[in-house]
Amino acid sequence: MMLIELAGGGLLNSLETVFLYLPAVLAIVPMINALAGNVGAIVGSRISSGLHIGSIRPEPLDPEVRENLEMGFLTGLLAILITAIALYLILPIMGIRMNLSFADWLSIITLSSILVLGTVTPLAAIISLVAFKKGLSPNDFTIPVVSTVGDFMGILSLAISITVVGIA
């Protein structure tokens, strides 16, 4: 996990020129990383609880697993979009220059969120199911792994999104 976090820090450092030109983008990093870790932890915990009480079968195609994945993804996406809109309005008041149109800002955040949530939510389910099948406590594995991978994927998805939108 430490090596993944180090790689994420190196990737973040490689985006320094983007942050100098677009300081508002730096505000997205903790928001996306927190979102990824929180949503992944929630999905993992819900699946883990369902496995322990027997409402979820330890199979990837269980309808409850799919429902938890879908709801985690959609809730996370909605939360980040609402926060992104608020940030777009608040950051200039705080004196932070945007240098981005609202469409570009929303495109970067939407694509980043889809990428990170599309990675973290299935990962949470897979880790929970595998740990449970091996007789281990899913919570002992899911939350640390999902948080670490979520941090790295948050930064990577932001870098990809900035490139796709054509900012960098």
C-alpha positions in Angstrom: 0.0 0.0 0.0 2.9 2.3 0.8 4.3 1.9 -2.7 1.0 2.7 -4.3 0.8 5.9 -2.2 4.3 6.8 -3.2 3.4 6.4 -6.9 0.4 8.6 -6.3 2.5 11.3 -4.8 4.9 11.1 -7.7 2.1 11.4 -10.2 0.7 14.3 -8.2 4.1 16.0 -8.4 4.2 15.5 -12.1 1.0 17.6 -12.4 2.8 20.6 -10.8 2.7 22.7 -14.0 -1.1 22.1 -14.4 -1.7 23.2 -10.8 0.3 26.4 -11.3 -1.8 27.3 -14.3 -5.1 25.9 -12.8 -4.8 26.2 -9.0 -8.5 25.3 -8.7 -7.8 21.9 -10.0 -5.7 21.2 -6.9 -8.9 21.6 -4.9 -10.3 18.6 -6.7 -7.6 16.2 -5.5 -8.7 15.8 -1.9 -12.4 15.8 -2.9 -12.0 13.0 -5.4 -9.7 11.0 -3.2 -12.0 11.3 -0.2 -15.0 10.4 -2.3 -13.3 7.3 -3.7 -12.2 6.1 -0.3 -15.5 6.8 1.4 -17.6 5.2 -1.3 -15.4 2.2 -1.5 -15.5 1.8 2.2 -19.3 2.1 2.3 -19.7 -0.4 -0.5 -17.2 -2.8 1.0 -18.9 -2.5 4.5 -22.4 -3.0 3.1 -21.3 -6.1 1.2 -19.3 -7.4 4.2 -22.3 -6.9 6.5 -24.6 -8.6 4.0 -22.2 -11.6 3.7 -22.1 -12.0 7.5 -25.8 -11.8 8.1 -26.5 -14.0 5.0 -28.5 -11.5 2.9 -25.7 -11.6 0.3 -24.3 -14.8 -1.2 -20.6 -14.9 -1.7 -20.9 -14.7 -5.5 -20.1 -11.7 -7.7 -23.4 -11.9 -9.6 -25.6 -11.8 -6.4 -28.3 -9.1 -7.1 -27.5 -7.4 -3.7 -23.8 -7.0 -4.7 -24.8 -5.4 -8.0 -27.3 -3.1 -6.3 -24.7 -2.0 -3.8 -22.3 -1.3 -6.6 -24.8 0.7 -8.6 -26.0 2.7 -5.6 -22.5 3.4 -4.4 -21.4 4.6 -7.9 -24.5 6.8 -8.4 -24.5 8.3 -4.9 -20.8 9.1 -5.2 -21.2 10.6 -8.6 -24.1 12.8 -7.5 -22.2 13.9 -4.3 -19.1 14.9 -6.3 -21.1 16.8 -8.9 -22.9 18.8 -6.3 -19.6 19.6 -4.6 -17.9 20.5 -7.9 -20.7 23.0 -8.7 -20.4 24.6 -5.3 -16.6 24.7 -5.6 -16.9 26.4 -9.0 -18.9 29.2 -7.4 -17.0 29.5 -4.1 -13.3 29.3 -5.3 -13.4 32.6 -7.2 -14.9 34.3 -4.1 -11.9 33.0 -2.2 -9.5 34.6 -4.7 -8.6 31.3 -6.5 -8.6 31.8 -10.3 -10.5 29.2 -12.2 -9.0 29.6 -15.8 -11.6 27.0 -16.8 -15.0 27.3 -18.3 -17.8 25.7 -16.3 -18.1 23.0 -19.1 -14.4 22.1 -18.8 -14.6 22.1 -15.0 -17.6 19.8 -15.0 -16.1 17.5 -17.7 -12.9 17.0 -15.8 -14.7 16.2 -12.6 -17.3 14.0 -14.2 -14.8 11.9 -16.1 -12.4 11.7 -13.1 -15.3 10.6 -10.9 -16.5 7.9 -13.4 -13.0 6.5 -13.7 -12.2 6.4 -10.0 -15.7 5.2 -8.9 -15.6 2.6 -11.8 -12.4 1.2 -10.3 -13.0 1.5 -6.5 -16.6 0.2 -6.2 -15.9 -3.1 -8.0 -12.6 -3.5 -6.2 -14.4 -3.1 -2.9 -16.9 -5.9 -3.9 -14.1 -8.2 -5.1 -12.0 -7.8 -2.0 -15.0 -8.3 0.3 -16.1 -11.4 -1.5 -12.6 -12.9 -1.7 -11.8 -12.2 1.9 -15.1 -13.7 3.1 -14.6 -16.8 1.0 -11.2 -17.3 2.5 -12.6 -17.0 6.0 -11.1 -13.6 6.7 -12.8 -10.4 7.9 -13.6 -8.4 4.7 -13.4 -5.1 6.6 -9.8 -5.8 7.6 -8.8 -5.8 3.9 -11.4 -3.8 2.0 -11.0 -0.4 3.6 -7.2 -0.1 3.6 -6.9 -1.4 0.1 -9.8 0.6 -1.3 -8.6 3.8 0.4 -5.0 3.4 -1.0 -6.1 2.5 -4.5 -8.7 5.2 -4.4 -6.0 7.8 -3.6 -3.9 6.7 -6.5 -6.8 6.3 -8.9 -8.1 9.7 -7.9 -4.9 11.3 -9.0 -4.5 9.2 -12.1 -8.1 9.8 -13.2 -7.6 13.5 -12.7 -4.5 13.4 -14.9 -6.3 11.4 -17.6 -9.4 13.8 -17.4 -7.2 16.9 -17.8 -5.6 15.4 -20.8 -8.8 14.2 -22.4 -10.5 17.6 -21.9 -7.4 19.2 -23.5 -6.2 21.3 -20.7 -2.7 19.7 -20.4 
